[in-house]
Amino acid sequence: MRLFDISLFLKRFPIKRAKEELLQISQINETDYEAFLKAKRAEIVTYHLKNNSFYRQKVKDGFSTWESLPILKKADYQIPLKKRLSKGFSEKNVYINKTSGSSGNPIRFAKDKYSHALTWAYHMERFGWYGIDFNSSLQARYYGIPFDTVENKTVRMKDFLAKRHRFSINDLSEKALDEMLKVYKQKPFEYINGYTSSIVLFAKYLNDKNTILKNICPTLKVCIVTSEMLFEADKILLENQLGVPIVNEYGCSEAGVIAFTNPHGEWEVDSKTLFVEILDEADKPLPLGEEGRIVITSLHNKAHPFIRYEIGDYGSLSEKSTFRKPMLKKLTGRTNDFAILPSGKKAAGMTFYVITKKIMEESGNIQEFKVIQTKNDTFEINYVSKTELTEEKKSFISKTIAQFLEPGLKFTFHRKAQLDRTASGKLKQFVSLVEN
């Protein structure tokens, strides 16, 4: 029984029609794809200018060229949802969700039922590259779970319909990881999906046990990591210890999957339901390969306009990108993942994390850590390890970071039994408590 498809149908998400449209889009050749995208962009803009008063107020000079349209930020959406819905839509006949708030401005938003069905159809198509069927493939899931009784039961029901076994990521102690491994011996999992940091921690545990998960669970086909940065060293660790291909998924609540590793190892961007731009600080498009702000347009969402919407991330598109097959080259981090140093220099917070990660992992016993900027010149490094870092190692880390960034920075180190995560279970590797 195709329980997952049936559950979408019962919620009035027309999944069959969505799959058919995606198939039609797939058949458009490269030569005609730019024209297809331009037509879809014009169609969604025209629709919202006619039917959405919120968007009309933002586009004061009318729609002359694509580049003349305003860039919308999360702050633009900080009004009640009902005031942002298009004519004919209400909170009763749309799909409603909210952003995580990791960029500092959480928002509630809506998608019409067909647009949301397209998101699911695209998701299913990408997972299908690796032989995964949401109706039959059992998932090992590494996400948080609400503690509220009603929300908890709702999530558990969704897990049942989607054939998912959810592991607790609130307890990643060795005892909990031992129990986790026992479950893999008992259940025919076909794929792993969830937060990068939790799965990497499990892979480190497997490495300590000299165990390859595919040998324990031979039905396993692929691991899809999401929501957190995937570093090359972690990818290699995951490949070695899980024994299956590692897929990097990048997305956001508002749009769904933005980029997904294809079977050729390319980070392929969604060009069927989205139009993705990389812009400079003056809102001008950047050449392929250059890093800037990621701006998306949802080509089918008629309930709520996400047109030239800045999602708060920085990255670049590959020089090999085409209109039909854009590819993400690099994802740098979020808008608020930057540190302002005493000299006024702005540095990506991930710089601290990458440098520290390389040094700390050479010691061989660091499980995970996060960097917190508490003042312009002061950084706190919280870490989980089997033994305390030596003073010599702490000094070496401090000096190495200073060489890459600037002198005079101060570091304190705190060994923890467990690191703090967000309510959803996500681990932010860099956090700034300083106003930028």
HELIX and SHEET records of a PDB file:
HELIX    1   1 LEU A    3  LEU A   10  1                                   8    
HELIX    2   2 ILE A   15  SER A   26  1                                  12    
HELIX    3   3 GLU A   30  ASN A   51  1                                  22    
HELIX    4   4 SER A   53  LYS A   58  1                                   6    
HELIX    5   5 TRP A   66  SER A   68  5                                   3    
HELIX    6   6 LYS A   74  TYR A   77  5                                   4    
HELIX    7   7 LEU A   81  LYS A   83  5                                   3    
HELIX    8   8 LYS A  113  GLY A  128  1                                  16    
HELIX    9   9 THR A  149  LEU A  161  1                                  13    
HELIX   10  10 GLU A  174  GLN A  186  1                                  13    
HELIX   11  11 THR A  196  ASP A  208  1                                  13    
HELIX   12  12 LEU A  213  ILE A  216  1                                   4    
HELIX   13  13 GLU A  232  LEU A  242  1                                  11    
HELIX   14  14 GLY A  349  GLU A  362  1                                  14    
HELIX   15  15 GLU A  391  PHE A  404  1                                  14    
SHEET    1   A 2 TYR A  95  LYS A  98  0                                        
SHEET    2   A 2 ARG A 108  LYS A 111 -1                                        
SHEET    1   B 7 ARG A 164  ARG A 166  0                                        
SHEET    2   B 7 GLN A 139  TYR A 142  1                                        
SHEET    3   B 7 TYR A 191  TYR A 195  1                                        
SHEET    4   B 7 VAL A 222  THR A 226  1                                        
SHEET    5   B 7 ILE A 246  CYS A 252  1                                        
SHEET    6   B 7 GLY A 256  THR A 261 -1                                        
SHEET    7   B 7 TRP A 267  VAL A 269 -1                                        
SHEET    1   C 4 LEU A 274  LEU A 279  0                                        
SHEET    2   C 4 GLY A 292  SER A 298 -1                                        
SHEET    3   C 4 TYR A 309  LEU A 317 -1                                        
SHEET    4   C 4 LEU A 328  ARG A 334 -1                                        
SHEET    1   D 2 PHE A 338  ILE A 340  0                                        
SHEET    2   D 2 LYS A 346  ALA A 348 -1                                        
SHEET    1   E 4 LYS A 410  ARG A 415  0                                        
SHEET    2   E 4 THR A 378  SER A 385  1                                        
SHEET    3   E 4 ILE A 366  LYS A 375 -1                                        
SHEET    4   E 4 PHE A 430  SER A 432  1                                        
END                                                                             
